[in-house]
Amino acid sequence: FGDTAVATEQFVTAIALFEEAGDAHAAARTSADLAGVEFSTGRLADAIERMERAYGVLEGEEPDEDLAFFLSQLARAHYFAGNHDLSEERNERALAVAERLRLLDVLSHALNNAGLLAMHKGRWETARALTSRALEISLENDFPFAATRGYTNLSVILTRLGSIAEAGDLTLKALELARRIGNRSSEWFSLGNLVDVYDLTGRWDEAIEIGEEVPPGMETQAL
């Protein structure tokens, strides 16, 4: 985790500089980026606590792209912390701002979040529709982080719905993209999902071989 330690230090410094300059929106955007690092290293509670403090400052301000992205990532963090009502509340605002201002990157992330929330409620076809659209937007506009989430989450949904071969194809695309952009945590998520696909299709030797590369807790995960 050496690279993440450096990234964390740089983001923390940037946030302090933005706050010192009175630029709360830029600080919020950077805080959302830092949350991604903290998410990958298991410090989700820290990310949520810091972001909620920032949101208390920003809540009444005019929404812009920085705030919308911030809200989409805060909603994502709350989802994985099990705070589903708060996740939905934050995500609905992110969706509203993204649609009104035509912020396509934020819209893709927020639709992904909505898909996760639908998965949690057992609404798998709804989740597929939301996540498919999130993936389309990310690919049409070359948003690699959002695309990685879309590939990964849709593969999890399709596995649940029994479309194993299609899920495997999407997982391989997610893995290729994660490696191309150097996103190590997304690579591990994709490898974990690939283990599940290979196990379900009887490719046990390959599943065991790949499984040895995956850190514990990364099996069959959404992003």
N, C-alpha and C positions, 0 to 999 in steps of 0.2 A: 504493500500500500504506500510505497514511497511517493509515487506520483500524486496520489490523492492528498497526501500530507502537504505537498508543495502547493497544490491547487487550493486546498483549504486556506492555507496561509495567505495566498494571493487574494482570494475572494474576501476574506475577513479584512484585509488591508484596504481593498477597494471599497467595501461597504463603509468602513470608518471614514474614508476620504469623501465619499459622496454625502454621508451624513454631516460631516464637518462643513461641506460646501452648501448644505441646505437642500440638496437634490434628493428628496425622499423617494421619488419614482425610480431613479437610477439605482438607488440603494436597494429598493424592493426587487428590481430585476436581477441584480447581482445576488441578492439573498436567495432568489429562486434557483439560480445557477448553483449556488453553494448547497442548497437542499439536495440537488441531484447527487453531489459528491457524498453528502452525509447519508443519503438513502443507500448508496452502494456500499457503504462501510458500516451499516447497521445503526447509525445514530439518528434514527427517525424522530425520536422524541425531542432531541436538541433542535432539529430542523423546524419542527412544528412550533415549539415554544418561541423560537426567534421570529418565525414568520408571522405568527399571530400577534406578537408585539408590534411588528412592522405594520400589519394590517390595521391595528388600532389607530395608527397615525394616518393611514391612507384612506380609511373607510369612507370618509365624507368628501373626498376630493373628486374632481372631475376624472372619470376613467379614461385611460389611454392604453397604448399597447403594452407598456411596462406593467401597469396594474393588471391588465387582463392575463398576461403570461404568468405573473406572480400568482394570481388566483387559480389558474389552471394547475400550477405545480403544488400549491397549498392543498387543493382538492385531492390531488393524487396522493400527497403525503398522508392526509387524513384517512383516505381509503385504506391504505396499507397499514395504518395504525389501528384500524377497526372502528374509526369514528365516521360511520357511513352517513349519518344525518348531516353532520358538518361538511363532509365531503360533497354531498349533493347540494347543499346550500351555497358553498363557495363556487362549485362548478357551474351552477345555474347562472350566477352573476358573470363568470368568465364567458359562458356561452352567449349571454345577452350582449356583452360588450363586443365580443369577437364578431358576432353577426352584424351588429349595428355599424361597426367600424371596418368591417370586411378584413379582419385579421386572420388570414388563412392558417398560419402556423398555430396560433392559439386555438382556432376552431378545431383543427385536427387533434390537438392534445385534449381539448375539452370533450370532444366526441368519444375519444378513447376512454376518458374517465367515465363518461356516461355509459359506455359499454361495460366497463368494469362493474359499475353499480347495478346494471341490469343482470350481469352474471351473478352477483351476490344475491339478487332476488329470484334467481332461477329462471329468468326470462332469456333463454339462450338464443332464440331467433331474433329478438329485439337487440340483444348484444351483438349478434352477427351483423345485423343491418347497420348499427351505429359504428362498429369497428371497421367494417368494410368501407364505409364512406370516409372515415378518418384516414384509412390507408390510401384511398384514392386521392384525397386532397394532398397528402404528404408526397405522394409520387408525382402528381401533376406539377407540383411546385418545388420539388427537390428540397424537402425538409428531412434530412437523414435521421435526426433523433426521433422525430414523430413517426417516420416510416419504420424505424426499428420497433417502436412500440406497436404500431399497427400490425406488422408481420407477426410479432410475438403473440399479441393478444388474440388475433384472429386464429392463429394456429391452435391456441389453447381451446378456443371456442369450438373449432371444427373437430378437434379430438374428442371433446365432450359430446358432439353431435354425431360422431361416428364416421366422419369423413377423414380417415386416417391418412390416406395417400396425399390428399390436398394439404392437410396439416403439415405433413413432412416436407412438401415442396416449399411451403411458406417458411418453415423453420430453417431450411437451408438458405433461403434468401435473407432471412434475418441474420443468420450467422455470417454470411458473406458480407453483408452491409456493416455489421458490428465490427468485423475485422478490418474492413476498408477504412472506417472512420476512427478506428482505434478505441472503441468503447468496450473496455474489458468486462465490465459487469454485464452488459447486454450480451456479450459473447458467451459468458458463463450461463446466463439464462437460456440462451438458444441451445447450447450444448445439453443442458438439463432437459429441455423439451425434446431434443432429438433422441435422447436416451429413452424417453417415454414412448416416442413413436416407434423406435426400433424394437422395444420390448413388446409393444402391441402387435407388431407385424412379424414377430418371431426371429428377428435379427439379433439374437441374444449375445453372440460374441462381440458384435460391433457395439451393442449397448454397454456391455461390461467395459470394453476398451475406452469408450468415450466417457463413461461414468467415472473412471479414474482421474479424469482431468477436471471434474466439476467439484467445486467446494461444497460442503454440506449445506443444505437448505436452498439450493438453486434448482432443484428438480421440479419440472412442470410448473413453472411460475409465469405469471402475467407481469406486465410492466405498466 
